[in-house]
Amino acid sequence: MTISGQQPLVRVLYDESRSDLRDPARPRPVRIYVWEPHQPLALLAPLVVVSHGTGGSGSRMEWLAGPLHEAGFRVVALDHHGNNFVDGYEPEGFLHVWERPRDVSFVLDVLAREQPLGPVGVAGFSLGGYTAAALAGVRVDPRLVWAVMTGAVPLPEIPEFPGALEALRKKYPLDESLRPALDSAGADFSDPRVRAVFQVAPGVGGLVTRESLETVQVPVGIRWGGADTVNPYEVDTRPYLDHIPTASGRSAGPDVRHEDFFLPEPAHSAVRARVGGEAAAFFEQHLA
C-alpha cells in the first residue's frame, strides 16, 4: 500500500525462538511494513507499531498507519503468522492469541539492533487491540482458554476461519498434556519499551483478567463502534475501559459497526480517517 506517495519497505523477519506453524523445522516468519518519517529528525522519531485484526494484514491498515505517518511517526505494521490473508491461515493464528504480542516484541528487538529506537507506542484494531494491551501487561486467563478449548465456554464463529477450534483440536489432542502449553497463555508479555497504547474495537476483553488490567500504567486510548456485534462493547471493550486505570475513550458513533473499519466500502466512510487522526493525536500527546 502507498501512504502519501510512499511505498513501505517490506521485510520478512524470522523468529528463531518459535517455529513456523506449517513447518516446525523452520523459524516463525513475521512480515513487516515500514514507513520512515518524511523528514530526517535531529532526535529519534517516535515509533508506532500497528497490529491488524483477525485474518487481516498490516498491508491493509493504511487508515491507521497513514495518519500516524503524516504526523511524523516512524510506523511499522506487521503480519501475524497464521492469522493474515497474505500467507494464509492456521488455527493457532486465530486461537493462540498470546503469540501476537511476542511478534511485536521480536520486531522491536530486531529494529533496536539496527538503530536506537525512539519512544514506542502500539496501536491495534480488533484482535490487534488485545495485542497492544498485552504489551502493556494485560494477560488472558488460562482457565478461560482451557474452557474455550474444551467447549465449556462457547467460541463465537470466526467468519475468516469457520471450524478453527475443530482444526486446532486435530493438531493438538485435547488432553491434560495440553494444559502446560496453555498455561503460557497467561504469561506476562508486557514490553517496557511500550509507552502508550491505542485500541480500536478491541477483542478478547472477555478472556483477560481484571487483576492484569489493573496493573497497566501506560496511557491507553480506546475507540469502539456502538453497533459492533463482532466485539460488542459490553463483552470486549468495557473490561479494558473500566479496569485499566489509565484508560480513556469514546464511541466512534452509535451506528458504527466492526466492519466499518475494514470493508472496502463501509457504511460510515469517514470513521476510519477520523479515528486514525485521533490515534495520531493521542500518540503526539504521549510519545512526544
C-alpha positions in Angstrom: 0.0 0.0 0.0 1.0 3.6 -0.6 0.8 6.3 2.1 1.2 9.8 0.8 3.0 8.5 -2.2 5.5 6.5 -0.2 5.7 2.7 -0.6 6.6 0.9 2.6 9.8 -1.1 2.9 8.6 -4.7 3.2 10.7 -7.2 5.0 10.2 -10.8 6.4 11.9 -11.4 9.7 12.4 -14.8 11.2 12.0 -15.5 14.9 14.4 -18.4 15.7 12.8 -18.9 19.2 9.5 -20.1 17.7 8.5 -22.4 14.9 6.7 -21.9 11.6 3.2 -23.3 12.1 3.3 -25.2 8.9 6.9 -26.5 9.1 8.3 -26.8 12.6 11.8 -27.1 11.3 11.7 -23.5 10.1 11.5 -20.3 12.3 8.4 -18.3 12.7 8.1 -15.6 9.9 6.9 -12.1 10.7 6.4 -9.7 7.8 6.7 -6.0 8.5 5.8 -2.9 6.5 8.0 0.1 7.4 7.4 3.8 6.7 10.2 6.1 7.7 9.4 9.8 8.6 9.2 12.2 5.7 11.9 14.5 7.1 15.1 13.4 8.9 14.9 14.4 12.6 17.6 15.6 14.9 16.2 13.3 17.6 15.0 9.7 17.1 11.5 9.7 15.7 8.8 8.1 17.9 7.8 4.7 16.6 4.3 3.3 16.5 3.7 -0.4 15.7 0.4 -1.3 14.2 -1.3 -4.7 14.8 -4.0 -5.9 12.4 -7.3 -7.6 13.2 -8.3 -11.2 12.9 -7.5 -12.6 9.4 -6.2 -9.2 8.2 -2.8 -7.9 7.3 -0.6 -4.9 8.1 -0.8 -4.1 4.4 -4.5 -3.1 4.9 -4.0 -0.9 7.9 -3.4 2.3 5.9 -6.3 4.0 7.6 -4.4 3.8 10.9 -0.8 3.9 9.6 -1.4 6.8 7.2 -2.4 9.5 9.8 0.4 8.3 12.1 3.0 8.7 9.3 1.6 12.1 8.3 2.1 13.2 11.9 5.8 12.4 11.7 5.9 9.0 13.3 8.0 6.1 12.1 5.4 3.4 11.5 5.7 -0.4 11.4 2.8 -2.6 10.6 3.2 -6.4 10.8 1.5 -9.6 9.6 0.9 -12.1 12.4 1.8 -15.6 11.3 -1.1 -17.9 10.7 -3.6 -15.0 11.1 -3.0 -12.9 7.9 -4.5 -13.4 4.5 -1.2 -12.8 2.7 0.3 -16.2 3.9 -2.9 -18.0 4.8 -4.5 -19.2 8.0 -3.6 -21.7 10.6 -5.9 -22.4 13.7 -3.2 -21.4 16.2 -3.0 -18.0 14.5 -6.6 -17.4 15.5 -6.7 -19.1 18.9 -3.2 -18.8 20.3 -3.6 -15.0 20.6 -0.8 -14.7 23.1 1.7 -15.3 20.4 0.8 -11.9 18.9 2.5 -9.6 21.4 5.6 -11.8 21.1 5.6 -10.9 17.4 5.7 -7.2 18.3 8.5 -7.6 20.9 10.5 -9.6 18.4 10.2 -6.9 15.8 11.3 -4.3 18.3 14.3 -6.4 19.2 15.3 -6.6 15.5 14.8 -2.9 14.9 16.7 -2.0 18.1 19.7 -4.0 16.9 19.8 -2.0 13.7 19.4 1.5 15.2 18.4 3.0 18.5 14.6 3.2 19.0 12.7 6.4 19.8 9.7 6.3 22.1 7.4 3.4 21.2 3.7 3.1 21.0 1.4 0.3 19.8 -1.9 0.7 18.0 -4.2 -2.2 17.2 -7.6 -3.0 15.7 -9.8 -5.8 16.9 -7.5 -8.7 17.9 -4.7 -6.2 17.4 -6.3 -4.2 20.2 -5.7 -7.0 22.6 -2.2 -7.4 21.2 -1.5 -3.7 22.1 -2.9 -4.1 25.6 -0.9 -7.3 26.2 2.3 -5.4 25.6 1.2 -3.1 28.4 0.7 -6.0 30.8 -2.8 -7.3 30.1 -3.0 -11.2 30.4 -5.5 -13.7 29.3 -6.9 -16.2 31.9 -5.6 -19.7 31.1 -8.6 -21.2 32.8 -10.9 -19.5 30.4 -8.7 -20.5 27.5 -9.0 -24.1 28.6 -12.8 -23.7 29.0 -13.0 -22.5 25.4 -10.8 -25.3 24.1 -13.0 -27.9 25.9 -16.2 -26.3 24.8 -17.3 -25.4 28.3 -17.3 -21.8 27.1 -18.7 -21.4 23.6 -16.4 -19.8 21.0 -18.2 -17.4 18.6 -17.9 -18.5 15.0 -14.9 -17.0 13.2 -16.0 -15.9 9.7 -12.5 -15.9 8.3 -11.8 -19.5 9.6 -15.0 -21.5 10.2 -14.2 -24.5 12.3 -11.0 -23.1 13.7 -11.4 -24.8 17.0 -12.0 -28.2 15.4 -8.9 -27.7 13.3 -6.9 -26.8 16.3 -8.1 -29.9 18.2 -7.0 -32.1 15.2 -3.4 -30.7 15.5 -3.3 -30.9 19.3 -5.2 -33.7 21.1 -7.4 -32.3 23.8 -6.0 -33.9 26.9 -4.1 -33.0 30.1 -0.8 -32.8 28.2 -2.1 -29.7 26.6 -2.6 -27.8 29.9 1.1 -26.8 30.3 1.2 -25.3 26.8 -2.0 -23.3 27.6 -0.6 -22.1 30.9 1.8 -20.0 28.8 -1.2 -18.1 27.6 -1.4 -16.3 30.9 2.3 -15.2 30.9 3.2 -11.6 31.2 4.0 -10.3 27.7 4.5 -6.7 28.7 7.3 -4.8 27.0 8.9 -1.9 28.9 9.7 -0.1 25.7 6.0 0.5 25.0 4.9 3.9 26.4 1.4 4.2 25.1 -1.4 2.0 23.6 -4.3 2.8 21.3 -7.1 0.3 20.8 -9.8 0.3 18.1 -12.7 -2.0 18.6 -10.6 -4.3 20.8 -11.2 -8.0 21.1 -10.5 -10.7 23.8 -11.9 -8.4 26.6 -13.9 -11.3 27.9 -10.8 -13.5 28.3 -8.4 -11.2 30.1 -8.0 -10.9 33.9 -9.2 -8.0 35.9 -6.0 -8.2 38.0 -3.8 -7.7 35.0 -5.9 -4.8 33.6 -5.5 -3.0 36.9 -1.7 -3.2 36.6 -1.4 -1.2 33.4 0.5 2.0 33.9 0.9 3.5 30.4 -1.8 5.7 28.8 -4.4 3.7 26.9 -6.8 5.3 24.4 -9.9 3.3 23.2 -12.4 3.8 20.4 -15.3 1.4 19.6 -18.3 1.2 17.4 -21.7 1.5 19.0 -23.2 -1.1 16.6 -20.3 -3.6 16.8 -21.6 -7.1 17.0 -18.3 -8.8 16.4 -16.5 -7.3 19.5 -19.5 -6.0 21.5 -18.9 -3.1 23.8 -20.1 -4.8 27.0 -18.1 -8.0 26.4 -14.9 -6.8 24.7 -14.4 -3.1 25.2 -15.8 -2.4 28.6 -13.3 -4.5 30.6 -10.4 -2.5 29.2 -12.2 0.8 29.7 -13.5 0.1 33.2 -10.5 -1.6 34.8 -7.4 -0.1 33.2 -6.7 2.8 35.5 -5.0 4.9 32.7 -7.7 4.2 30.0 -9.9 6.7 28.4 -12.0 6.6 25.3 -15.3 7.2 23.5 -17.6 5.6 20.9 -16.8 6.2 17.3 -20.5 6.5 16.7 -23.7 4.7 17.7 -24.2 3.2 14.3 -20.6 2.3 13.6 -20.1 -1.4 13.0 -16.9 -3.5 13.3 -17.0 -3.9 9.6 -16.8 -0.2 9.0 -13.1 -0.4 10.0 -12.1 -2.8 7.2 -14.7 -3.1 4.4 -13.7 -1.6 1.1 -16.9 0.4 1.1 -18.0 0.9 4.7 -21.4 2.3 5.6 -19.6 5.0 7.6 -16.9 6.0 5.2 -15.4 8.8 7.3 -15.0 6.9 10.6 -11.6 5.3 9.8 -10.0 8.6 8.8 -11.4 10.3 12.0 -10.2 7.5 14.3 -6.8 7.4 12.6 -6.5 11.1 13.2 -7.4 10.6 16.8 -4.8 7.9 17.2 -2.2 10.2 15.8 -3.2 13.0 18.2 -3.1 10.5 21.1 0.5 9.4 20.3 1.6 13.0 19.7 0.5 13.8 23.3 2.1 10.7 24.9 5.2 10.0 22.8 6.4 13.5 22.0 
